[in-house]
Amino acid sequence: MQEIDNLVAQVKANEDAEDSATLLVNGIAGQISAAVAAATSLSAADRAKLVSLVADLKSHADPLAAAVVANTPAASSAAAS
């Protein structure tokens, strides 16, 4: 049935978009963490700010992924474009 195939395709597209967004945010957070760990000239205050930034990035990964999925056009709409 075409409707089921369309639904399967849309679920896959949503999962891919969500995974990509989460990977991106977590990758940025990981790069900042690695830079902080390697930095020798950071003040304690700057180090704490960066560690807090990493935590904030990670905590917003899931909401960002949900926003990406919510704004990804449906497979049938994208195919019609």
N, CA, C and O atoms as CSV, one atom per row, in Angstrom:
chain,resi,resn,atom,element,x,y,z
A,1,MET,N,N,0.836,-1.172,0.000
A,1,MET,CA,C,0.000,0.000,0.000
A,1,MET,C,C,0.886,1.243,0.000
A,1,MET,O,O,1.812,1.337,0.805
A,2,GLN,N,N,0.619,2.188,-0.882
A,2,GLN,CA,C,1.446,3.379,-1.032
A,2,GLN,C,C,1.468,4.237,0.241
A,2,GLN,O,O,2.500,4.808,0.592
A,3,GLU,N,N,0.320,4.323,0.930
A,3,GLU,CA,C,0.253,5.135,2.145
A,3,GLU,C,C,1.214,4.617,3.209
A,3,GLU,O,O,1.872,5.395,3.900
A,4,ILE,N,N,1.287,3.301,3.332
A,4,ILE,CA,C,2.201,2.707,4.314
A,4,ILE,C,C,3.646,2.960,3.908
A,4,ILE,O,O,4.478,3.295,4.752
A,5,ASP,N,N,3.949,2.806,2.638
A,5,ASP,CA,C,5.306,3.084,2.163
A,5,ASP,C,C,5.690,4.542,2.414
A,5,ASP,O,O,6.823,4.831,2.798
A,6,ASN,N,N,4.742,5.461,2.194
A,6,ASN,CA,C,4.988,6.876,2.455
A,6,ASN,C,C,5.248,7.133,3.933
A,6,ASN,O,O,6.133,7.908,4.293
A,7,LEU,N,N,4.474,6.481,4.775
A,7,LEU,CA,C,4.649,6.637,6.214
A,7,LEU,C,C,6.003,6.096,6.661
A,7,LEU,O,O,6.692,6.728,7.462
A,8,VAL,N,N,6.382,4.941,6.150
A,8,VAL,CA,C,7.693,4.361,6.470
A,8,VAL,C,C,8.806,5.314,6.044
A,8,VAL,O,O,9.762,5.520,6.791
A,9,ALA,N,N,8.693,5.889,4.864
A,9,ALA,CA,C,9.708,6.826,4.368
A,9,ALA,C,C,9.772,8.076,5.235
A,9,ALA,O,O,10.861,8.580,5.510
A,10,GLN,N,N,8.617,8.586,5.671
A,10,GLN,CA,C,8.600,9.783,6.504
A,10,GLN,C,C,9.209,9.515,7.874
A,10,GLN,O,O,9.958,10.345,8.389
A,11,VAL,N,N,8.902,8.384,8.461
A,11,VAL,CA,C,9.491,8.032,9.757
A,11,VAL,C,C,11.006,7.946,9.636
A,11,VAL,O,O,11.728,8.440,10.503
A,12,LYS,N,N,11.487,7.328,8.579
A,12,LYS,CA,C,12.938,7.218,8.351
A,12,LYS,C,C,13.566,8.601,8.180
A,12,LYS,O,O,14.629,8.872,8.738
A,13,ALA,N,N,12.916,9.472,7.415
A,13,ALA,CA,C,13.440,10.827,7.210
A,13,ALA,C,C,13.483,11.598,8.528
A,13,ALA,O,O,14.444,12.318,8.798
A,14,ASN,N,N,12.447,11.446,9.342
A,14,ASN,CA,C,12.432,12.113,10.648
A,14,ASN,C,C,13.539,11.589,11.547
A,14,ASN,O,O,14.225,12.363,12.215
A,15,GLU,N,N,13.710,10.283,11.562
A,15,GLU,CA,C,14.767,9.698,12.392
A,15,GLU,C,C,16.143,10.168,11.929
A,15,GLU,O,O,17.001,10.473,12.758
A,16,ASP,N,N,16.362,10.231,10.628
A,16,ASP,CA,C,17.643,10.691,10.091
A,16,ASP,C,C,17.903,12.146,10.461
A,16,ASP,O,O,19.019,12.498,10.845
A,17,ALA,N,N,16.881,12.994,10.349
A,17,ALA,CA,C,17.031,14.408,10.687
A,17,ALA,C,C,17.327,14.581,12.169
A,17,ALA,O,O,18.189,15.373,12.549
A,18,GLU,N,N,16.617,13.845,12.996
A,18,GLU,CA,C,16.832,13.911,14.442
A,18,GLU,C,C,18.235,13.436,14.803
A,18,GLU,O,O,18.929,14.077,15.592
A,19,ASP,N,N,18.648,12.321,14.230
A,19,ASP,CA,C,19.986,11.789,14.516
A,19,ASP,C,C,21.075,12.762,14.082
A,19,ASP,O,O,22.072,12.929,14.784
A,20,SER,N,N,20.894,13.399,12.939
A,20,SER,CA,C,21.885,14.355,12.439
A,20,SER,C,C,22.006,15.559,13.356
A,20,SER,O,O,23.112,16.002,13.664
A,21,ALA,N,N,20.872,16.087,13.792
A,21,ALA,CA,C,20.891,17.251,14.683
A,21,ALA,C,C,21.545,16.912,16.017
A,21,ALA,O,O,22.354,17.684,16.533
A,22,THR,N,N,21.197,15.770,16.566
A,22,THR,CA,C,21.778,15.350,17.842
A,22,THR,C,C,23.273,15.121,17.699
A,22,THR,O,O,24.048,15.527,18.566
A,23,LEU,N,N,23.681,14.484,16.630
A,23,LEU,CA,C,25.106,14.244,16.378
A,23,LEU,C,C,25.866,15.557,16.255
A,23,LEU,O,O,26.964,15.692,16.796
A,24,LEU,N,N,25.298,16.516,15.555
A,24,LEU,CA,C,25.936,17.816,15.383
A,24,LEU,C,C,26.151,18.512,16.724
A,24,LEU,O,O,27.262,18.948,17.027
A,25,VAL,N,N,25.107,18.616,17.520
A,25,VAL,CA,C,25.211,19.313,18.798
A,25,VAL,C,C,26.170,18.588,19.732
A,25,VAL,O,O,27.006,19.222,20.376
A,26,ASN,N,N,26.059,17.286,19.810
A,26,ASN,CA,C,26.957,16.533,20.687
A,26,ASN,C,C,28.394,16.585,20.183
A,26,ASN,O,O,29.327,16.559,20.986
A,27,GLY,N,N,28.587,16.657,18.878
A,27,GLY,CA,C,29.933,16.786,18.323
A,27,GLY,C,C,30.570,18.109,18.696
A,27,GLY,O,O,31.745,18.158,19.059
A,28,ILE,N,N,29.800,19.177,18.608
A,28,ILE,CA,C,30.307,20.491,19.014
A,28,ILE,C,C,30.653,20.476,20.500
A,28,ILE,O,O,31.708,20.968,20.901
A,29,ALA,N,N,29.773,19.918,21.305
A,29,ALA,CA,C,30.031,19.841,22.748
A,29,ALA,C,C,31.300,19.032,23.025
A,29,ALA,O,O,32.094,19.392,23.895
A,30,GLY,N,N,31.483,17.952,22.289
A,30,GLY,CA,C,32.681,17.130,22.469
A,30,GLY,C,C,33.948,17.872,22.090
A,30,GLY,O,O,34.976,17.730,22.753
A,31,GLN,N,N,33.884,18.658,21.033
A,31,GLN,CA,C,35.050,19.432,20.614
A,31,GLN,C,C,35.403,20.496,21.650
A,31,GLN,O,O,36.579,20.724,21.934
A,32,ILE,N,N,34.393,21.139,22.208
A,32,ILE,CA,C,34.656,22.125,23.258
A,32,ILE,C,C,35.252,21.441,24.482
A,32,ILE,O,O,36.202,21.949,25.077
A,33,SER,N,N,34.703,20.302,24.855
A,33,SER,CA,C,35.235,19.556,26.010
A,33,SER,C,C,36.692,19.183,25.798
A,33,SER,O,O,37.509,19.321,26.709
A,34,ALA,N,N,37.022,18.715,24.608
A,34,ALA,CA,C,38.407,18.343,24.317
A,34,ALA,C,C,39.320,19.559,24.367
A,34,ALA,O,O,40.440,19.473,24.870
A,35,ALA,N,N,38.855,20.684,23.851
A,35,ALA,CA,C,39.658,21.907,23.878
A,35,ALA,C,C,39.880,22.381,25.310
A,35,ALA,O,O,40.974,22.822,25.661
A,36,VAL,N,N,38.846,22.291,26.130
A,36,VAL,CA,C,38.970,22.691,27.536
A,36,VAL,C,C,39.963,21.781,28.256
A,36,VAL,O,O,40.800,22.246,29.030
A,37,ALA,N,N,39.862,20.489,27.992
A,37,ALA,CA,C,40.766,19.535,28.648
A,37,ALA,C,C,42.217,19.772,28.234
A,37,ALA,O,O,43.132,19.573,29.033
A,38,ALA,N,N,42.428,20.193,27.000
A,38,ALA,CA,C,43.787,20.401,26.500
A,38,ALA,C,C,44.341,21.777,26.846
A,38,ALA,O,O,45.553,21.987,26.806
A,39,ALA,N,N,43.466,22.708,27.183
A,39,ALA,CA,C,43.910,24.077,27.458
A,39,ALA,C,C,44.652,24.153,28.788
A,39,ALA,O,O,44.212,23.602,29.797
A,40,THR,N,N,45.767,24.835,28.765
A,40,THR,CA,C,46.560,24.979,29.991
A,40,THR,C,C,46.502,26.395,30.550
A,40,THR,O,O,46.901,26.628,31.691
A,41,SER,N,N,46.010,27.341,29.756
A,41,SER,CA,C,46.038,28.726,30.207
A,41,SER,C,C,44.660,29.286,30.570
A,41,SER,O,O,44.510,30.498,30.725
A,42,LEU,N,N,43.667,28.431,30.706
A,42,LEU,CA,C,42.336,28.910,31.084
A,42,LEU,C,C,42.265,29.195,32.575
A,42,LEU,O,O,42.796,28.445,33.394
A,43,SER,N,N,41.604,30.284,32.905
A,43,SER,CA,C,41.345,30.546,34.318
A,43,SER,C,C,40.276,29.576,34.802
A,43,SER,O,O,39.552,28.988,33.999
A,44,ALA,N,N,40.184,29.417,36.093
A,44,ALA,CA,C,39.160,28.529,36.663
A,44,ALA,C,C,37.763,29.015,36.277
A,44,ALA,O,O,36.876,28.204,36.013
A,45,ALA,N,N,37.568,30.326,36.243
A,45,ALA,CA,C,36.261,30.884,35.896
A,45,ALA,C,C,35.918,30.592,34.431
A,45,ALA,O,O,34.791,30.210,34.114
A,46,ASP,N,N,36.902,30.777,33.544
A,46,ASP,CA,C,36.651,30.487,32.126
A,46,ASP,C,C,36.409,29.002,31.898
A,46,ASP,O,O,35.541,28.622,31.112
A,47,ARG,N,N,37.171,28.171,32.583
A,47,ARG,CA,C,36.987,26.727,32.467
A,47,ARG,C,C,35.574,26.343,32.917
A,47,ARG,O,O,34.907,25.541,32.263
A,48,ALA,N,N,35.125,26.914,34.030
A,48,ALA,CA,C,33.779,26.618,34.538
A,48,ALA,C,C,32.711,27.081,33.552
A,48,ALA,O,O,31.708,26.393,33.360
A,49,LYS,N,N,32.913,28.239,32.925
A,49,LYS,CA,C,31.948,28.732,31.938
A,49,LYS,C,C,31.858,27.791,30.736
A,49,LYS,O,O,30.769,27.509,30.237
A,50,LEU,N,N,32.999,27.317,30.285
A,50,LEU,CA,C,33.009,26.413,29.130
A,50,LEU,C,C,32.398,25.061,29.472
A,50,LEU,O,O,31.677,24.482,28.660
A,51,VAL,N,N,32.676,24.563,30.647
A,51,VAL,CA,C,32.074,23.291,31.084
A,51,VAL,C,C,30.555,23.443,31.167
A,51,VAL,O,O,29.813,22.534,30.796
A,52,SER,N,N,30.103,24.591,31.655
A,52,SER,CA,C,28.672,24.859,31.727
A,52,SER,C,C,28.069,24.959,30.322
A,52,SER,O,O,26.960,24.480,30.086
A,53,LEU,N,N,28.793,25.575,29.399
A,53,LEU,CA,C,28.341,25.676,28.017
A,53,LEU,C,C,28.162,24.293,27.393
A,53,LEU,O,O,27.180,24.042,26.695
A,54,VAL,N,N,29.106,23.412,27.646
A,54,VAL,CA,C,29.010,22.041,27.128
A,54,VAL,C,C,27.753,21.353,27.672
A,54,VAL,O,O,27.024,20.695,26.930
A,55,ALA,N,N,27.515,21.512,28.961
A,55,ALA,CA,C,26.323,20.907,29.573
A,55,ALA,C,C,25.048,21.477,28.948
A,55,ALA,O,O,24.094,20.745,28.685
A,56,ASP,N,N,25.045,22.796,28.715
A,56,ASP,CA,C,23.876,23.420,28.085
A,56,ASP,C,C,23.657,22.892,26.671
A,56,ASP,O,O,22.527,22.592,26.285
A,57,LEU,N,N,24.728,22.780,25.904
A,57,LEU,CA,C,24.609,22.247,24.544
A,57,LEU,C,C,24.018,20.849,24.559
A,57,LEU,O,O,23.095,20.546,23.803
A,58,LYS,N,N,24.552,20.001,25.421
A,58,LYS,CA,C,24.068,18.621,25.482
A,58,LYS,C,C,22.606,18.559,25.913
A,58,LYS,O,O,21.845,17.727,25.420
A,59,SER,N,N,22.213,19.442,26.834
A,59,SER,CA,C,20.827,19.399,27.319
A,59,SER,C,C,19.838,19.887,26.264
A,59,SER,O,O,18.643,19.607,26.355
A,60,HIS,N,N,20.330,20.612,25.270
A,60,HIS,CA,C,19.452,21.115,24.216
A,60,HIS,C,C,19.498,20.280,22.938
A,60,HIS,O,O,18.843,20.626,21.954
A,61,ALA,N,N,20.246,19.210,22.938
A,61,ALA,CA,C,20.352,18.372,21.747
A,61,ALA,C,C,19.008,17.761,21.369
A,61,ALA,O,O,18.620,17.792,20.201
A,62,ASP,N,N,18.303,17.211,22.335
A,62,ASP,CA,C,17.022,16.565,22.034
A,62,ASP,C,C,15.956,17.565,21.574
A,62,ASP,O,O,15.255,17.295,20.599
A,63,PRO,N,N,15.814,18.732,22.261
A,63,PRO,CA,C,14.835,19.703,21.752
A,63,PRO,C,C,15.183,20.214,20.348
A,63,PRO,O,O,14.289,20.447,19.535
A,64,LEU,N,N,16.471,20.386,20.064
A,64,LEU,CA,C,16.862,20.807,18.718
A,64,LEU,C,C,16.486,19.740,17.703
A,64,LEU,O,O,15.953,20.048,16.637
A,65,ALA,N,N,16.760,18.501,18.030
A,65,ALA,CA,C,16.416,17.415,17.118
A,65,ALA,C,C,14.911,17.381,16.870
A,65,ALA,O,O,14.470,17.162,15.741
A,66,ALA,N,N,14.130,17.595,17.915
A,66,ALA,CA,C,12.673,17.610,17.757
A,66,ALA,C,C,12.232,18.766,16.862
A,66,ALA,O,O,11.315,18.617,16.055
A,67,ALA,N,N,12.889,19.919,17.006
A,67,ALA,CA,C,12.552,21.064,16.162
A,67,ALA,C,C,12.903,20.795,14.703
A,67,ALA,O,O,12.157,21.180,13.802
A,68,VAL,N,N,14.028,20.139,14.467
A,68,VAL,CA,C,14.413,19.802,13.101
A,68,VAL,C,C,13.377,18.877,12.484
A,68,VAL,O,O,12.954,19.078,11.346
A,69,VAL,N,N,12.971,17.865,13.236
A,69,VAL,CA,C,11.968,16.929,12.729
A,69,VAL,C,C,10.652,17.652,12.461
A,69,VAL,O,O,10.006,17.416,11.440
A,70,ALA,N,N,10.258,18.531,13.379
A,70,ALA,CA,C,8.986,19.233,13.220
A,70,ALA,C,C,8.990,20.133,11.992
A,70,ALA,O,O,7.937,20.417,11.422
A,71,ASN,N,N,10.167,20.577,11.587
A,71,ASN,CA,C,10.256,21.476,10.441
A,71,ASN,C,C,10.783,20.816,9.175
A,71,ASN,O,O,11.121,21.494,8.205
A,72,THR,N,N,10.851,19.491,9.193
A,72,THR,CA,C,11.252,18.735,8.003
A,72,THR,C,C,9.975,18.418,7.231
A,72,THR,O,O,9.046,17.827,7.782
A,73,PRO,N,N,9.924,18.808,5.952
A,73,PRO,CA,C,8.695,18.554,5.195
A,73,PRO,C,C,8.380,17.067,5.084
A,73,PRO,O,O,9.282,16.230,5.048
A,74,ALA,N,N,7.131,16.760,5.031
A,74,ALA,CA,C,6.692,15.377,4.875
A,74,ALA,C,C,7.195,14.829,3.554
A,74,ALA,O,O,7.381,15.576,2.594
A,75,ALA,N,N,7.416,13.530,3.506
A,75,ALA,CA,C,7.943,12.899,2.301
A,75,ALA,C,C,7.060,13.172,1.094
A,75,ALA,O,O,7.568,13.410,-0.002
A,76,SER,N,N,5.759,13.143,1.279
A,76,SER,CA,C,4.867,13.383,0.148
A,76,SER,C,C,4.961,14.816,-0.331
A,76,SER,O,O,4.858,15.067,-1.532
A,77,SER,N,N,5.157,15.774,0.583
A,77,SER,CA,C,5.321,17.178,0.204
A,77,SER,C,C,6.635,17.391,-0.506
A,77,SER,O,O,6.700,18.118,-1.497
A,78,ALA,N,N,7.697,16.752,-0.001
A,78,ALA,CA,C,9.013,16.905,-0.612
A,78,ALA,C,C,9.038,16.280,-2.009
A,78,ALA,O,O,9.668,16.811,-2.924
A,79,ALA,N,N,8.360,15.170,-2.158
A,79,ALA,CA,C,8.344,14.495,-3.465
A,79,ALA,C,C,7.561,15.319,-4.489
A,79,ALA,O,O,7.867,15.300,-5.681
A,80,ALA,N,N,6.554,16.036,-4.011
A,80,ALA,CA,C,5.733,16.837,-4.912
A,80,ALA,C,C,6.440,18.114,-5.347
A,80,ALA,O,O,6.069,18.715,-6.355
A,81,SER,N,N,7.455,18.531,-4.595
A,81,SER,CA,C,8.162,19.787,-4.898
A,81,SER,C,C,9.046,19.655,-6.099
A,81,SER,O,O,9.709,20.617,-6.486
